[in-house]
Amino acid sequence: MIAKQNTFPAYNYCALPLAVYACRPDQSRGRAHTEPESKHRTAFQRDRDRIIHASAFRRLKYKTQVFVYHEGDHYRTRLTHTLEVAQITRTLARALMVNEDLAEAIALAHDLGHTPFAHIGEVYLQRCMEPYGGFDHNDQSLRVLTTLERKYPAWNGLNLSWETLEGVAKHNGPVTGAPHTALRALDAQMNLRLQTYAAVEAQIAALADDIAYNNHDVEDGLRAGLFTLRDLEQIPLLGAVMKDVRARYGTVDESYIVHALVREMIGAMVEDVLQQTQNNLQALNPQSADSIRAAAGPVVAFSDSMRAKVQELRSFLYERMYRHFTINRIWLKVERIVSDLFTAFHATPNLLPENWQRQLQQAGDPQDSALRARVVADYIAGMTDRYAIREHERLFDLYWDLR
């Protein structure tokens, strides 16, 4: 049973007018645990603030987006990526007259469950966890929000509102099939209506994520020398934008061209999403947030033409960036680090730090292999890149503690 939140004072709804299909904090379905509401912040503002102050959020600073942190100070990390997603999210949310605070909270929380070493780390942690219920970074984000963050003596997790948790759970669409561990437990407690789409604010955060990573991967790939501007001119979407940029700016330093290209690309994608979404809203004519949830498909979307162009860009990045030999060499090292750590901690849990040994004891029977694997996965998934590297050195460099 969800504890219904208290009624807000009239001045505490929202700073801007909201569309009828937006989520309203005064109509929230509440939190899992009863607590007094703030006099000056809405439920969604509090959710956003709790996420920003979470330990897992701070650790995003040293988690990889594509390039491992030591390769350069200018490449995106999980934290800078998350902030870029949040900025695009707020732009879209305001333009569509929906709740900016809720959309931002979902954007800030969507990557909290990522492992060190980007998707490479997740691939190998998934392999380790296959016999024990699997691993998924979206499910892990919910586990962070509902279990692993421990700041309140009365409950584990951040006790976020139903709408924020729904958005994190379903920002990529309805969840079909057997849910993972954290999602299964949360749905049993709060009924997230997994078969429906999420509210418009969550859909905005999902598209903002696509816009952010496609564009910043272009910039980071250029900086790393994995491809050139001339290579990008062969991609229809980028070629058209680059032609326009060169026509306006003429002969200038290439770095200005790169920054202008990324700005124009983000602007073009945002404009396309807004136009297509407004068309979808006009056709659907939703009269509530639940009308969005009950729709047959996502309301926030690229146009068909933009979606095709974005897919061409993704294919290019996959071949020229994500499968570049320098990235493949990182894969080789990450496999060793993640697999070694998991095997060692799972086989010998007294190698875990004392606070994690206590968590294992509190979780249940330490002899339960699946339960022990889940706690080990929690520990590894929460590591930053540099912490994982140092843990591996501490365990497997024979002279680490003996020098």
Secondary structure by P-SEA (a helix, b strand, c coil): cbbbbcccccccccccccccccccccccccccbbbbbbccccaaaaaaaaaaaccccccccccccccccccccccccaaaaaaaaaaaaaaaaaaacccaaaaaaaaacccccccccaaaaaaaaaaaacccccccaaaaaaaaaccccccccccccccccaaaaaaaacccccccccccaaaaaaaacccccccccccaaaaaaaaaaaaaaaaaaaaaaaaacccccccccccaaaaaaaaaaaaacccccaaaaaaaaaaaaaaaaaaaaaaaaaaaaaaaccccaaaaaacccccccccaaaaaaaaaaaaaaaacccccaaaaaaaaaaaaaaaaaaaaaaaccccccaaaaaaaaaaccccaaaaaaaaaaaaaaaccaaaaaaaaaaccccccccc
